[in-house]
Amino acid sequence: MPPIANDESKVQLERLGHVVVEHADLAKFRAFAKDFGMVEERVEKDRVYYRGYGVDPYLYVAQQSKSRRPKFLGPAFVAKSQKEFDKAAALPGAKLGSLADAPGGGQIVTFERQDETYMHVIYGQKERSAPSGEEPSATHDQFGPLNTPFSKPRQGKFQRFHPGPALVHKLGHMGYVYRDFDTEVKWWTSNFNFVPSDILYHWDFSNMDVLTFMHLDHGKEYTDHHILFLQRAEPQVKKSFMHHCSFEVADFDTQLIGHQWLAQKGWKSIWGVGRHVLGSQIFDYWQDPSGFKIEHYADGDLVNEDTPTKRDVVGPFSVWGPEVPKDFGSNGIIVNVGGKI
């Protein structure tokens, strides 16, 4: 992978806004989403808009699949300005649309990439007011600073919790597994302000990059370690796919209580709870009723333009936690790089 840097000619994106997913059984997904910690912002006949407690008017659009076959219809990234949105609309293959009927309104540009994978750029939505003070919680009655061996800031106050879902803050990242990895890396990074934070190469072929975690370059401003990851598909993969999408929650207790809540409701755990190496997130992966992988995460790293891109051989993806499932990298409906994750 050649060196990649941002410049003004590229479309400058601010953050991830939402994903759009068609489900085999929308009613069943609604039950899962409630237990996962999403809030129904608007319910229509065959579509539900979900929000978190962040500024985005919604972060997940669930639609009933007419064919009863689930399909991932792509992530939507928020442009920094109308000028940047117009730059996106001028790119080859761009299809201009409207979000006037969606919560918050706005405009949308859609790109279809290989094997029916999609990417959207949006702008002009009316944002929600960001919550002030402590994060909203469905699990914390009372929560203060942590007492450590040498620092005891919480004195005469107690940590108190109750069962409940892990409320979602925002859509943090998602990733595609591509058969034509090199072409897609070039497209995403040539047209938008995606810059690799970490690049991993094959253990047998040092000249073959197989996975890159990318952040949005905002100059000196710090952004999430990765908002997008792209992976090279294994040779037997016949169609590119979405690997998983991931949503931020407040803290470790929220994740563990949320994990227990989902387990008690009978949903399928895929991998977690654990701590990633690259990005450092505490992770917890689940399978939704259509079979897509969906993640809670907390405590991720931040980077900026002064953080160098690192390149290394594929190695362990977790510091601690359960052993990674052997089928973790199969198609987006449940990245295995040779079984050596």
Residue, then its C-alpha position, 0 to 999 in steps of 0.5 A: m500500500p503506498p503512503i496515503a495523506n489527506d489534501e484539500s482536493k479530497v472530500q472532507l468527511e466529519r464522521l459516520g452518521h448511520v447505516v442502512v440495513e434490510h432485515a428478513d424479519l423487521a419485527k424480530f430486529r426491533a426486539f433485538a435493537k431494543d435489547f441492544g440499546m438503540v432508541e426508536e426515533r420513528v417507526e414506519k410501516d416497513r422502516v424504523y429509524y434508530r438513534g443513540y444519545g449523540v447528535d445524529p438524528y438517527l444512526y441505524v435505518a432498519q428496513q423490511s426486506k421484500s425478498r426476506r433476504p437480509k442486505f447491508l445497504g451501506p454506511a452514510f458519512v457526514a460531509k464537513s460542509q455544503k462545499e464538501f458535499d457538492k464535491a462528493a456529488a461531482l465524483p464519478g458514479a455519484k447518485l444524488g438523493s434526498l433525505a427530506d422524509a427522514p428525521g432531520g432531513g438533509q441530502i444524500v449522495t450514493f456510490e455503488r461499489q463492487d459486489e453491491t456494496y455501497m457508500h453514502v455521503i450526507y449533509g444538511q441534517k438537523e442535529r439533536s442537542a448533545p446531552s450535558g453532564e453524565e451520559p444517559s444510562a439504562t444500567h447505572d443508578q449511581f456512578g463515580p470515579l474509580n478508586t485505585p490503590f493510590s488514589k481514592p477520589r470516591q469517598g462516602k459515595f457508592q457504585r450502584f447498578h441495575p440490569g438493562p441494555a447498554l445504551v448506544h451513543k453513536l455509530g463508531h465504525m464499520g468495515y468491508v471485506y473486499r475481493d478487489f482490496d487494492t482497488e477499493v483502498k485506492w478509491w476510498t483514500s483517493n476521494f475522501n479524507f481516510v488515512p490509515s492508522d494501522i496496516l497489517y500484512h500477510w505473515d507469509f507475504s510481507n508485500m501483501d497488505v491484508l487489512t487497514f484500519m483508517h481514521l478521518d484526517h482532521g488535521k490537529e484535531y483528534t479523531d477515532h483510531h478507525i472509522l472504517f476498516l478494509q480487508r482483503a478477502e480470502p481467495q475462496v470468497k465469491k462476493s465482497f461483504m460488510h464485516h460488522c458495524s460498531f456502536e459506542v457505549a459509555d464504559f466497561d460496566t455498561q458493556l458487561i451489564g449490556h452483555q449480560w442483558l443480551a445473553q439473558k434475552g437469548w441473543k447470540s454472542i459472537w465474541g466478547v467481552g475483550r480488549h483489542v490490540l489495535g484501537s484498544q477498544i473494549f469489544d463485544y460482538w453479537q449476531d442480530p436476527s438477520g445474522f449480521k455482526i454488530e458490536h458494542y465498544a468503549d474506550g477507543d484510541l484517538v489519533n491526529e495528523d501527527t500520529p504515524t501510520k504503523r505497518d506490521v504483520v497480522g497478529p493477535f487482535s485481542v489483549w484479553g478476552p475469549e478466543v476468537p471464533k473460527d468463523f469470525g471472518s466468514n461472510g457479513i452474515i456470520v475477518n478470518v485471515g488464514g485462521k491466525i487472527 
